[in-house]
Amino acid sequence: MDIKQLTEEMNRFVHSKGWYDADSKRPQTPRNLSISLALEAAEILEHFQWRDEIKDKEELASELADVALYLLELASVTEIDLEQAMLKKLETNTSREWDIKK
């Protein structure tokens, strides 16, 4: 499944919950999605608080999925082609110099 298909699945899920409706208790605005994305990303950190090893890989995978799904939804509602944005960023990063050894 590619990014477009995952986004379509996410849109179907959000639509099925009524979160695109005008009177939704979970309006899918860029602001709300950005906050949710940041909160879910912070939950990943909990898996490494006070340790370096992964204690529960399944739980970590679930948190990573939450982050990815919010990212897909944010890109969708802001009409950003995430696949193209990622490819462009990779191209930009390829031309950057990292950790130059002297």
Secondary structure as GFF3:
##gff-version 3
##sequence-region A 1 102
A	DSSP	alpha_helix	3	16	.	.	.	ID=ss1
A	DSSP	alpha_helix	30	46	.	.	.	ID=ss2
A	DSSP	alpha_helix	57	77	.	.	.	ID=ss3
A	DSSP	alpha_helix	82	94	.	.	.	ID=ss4
###
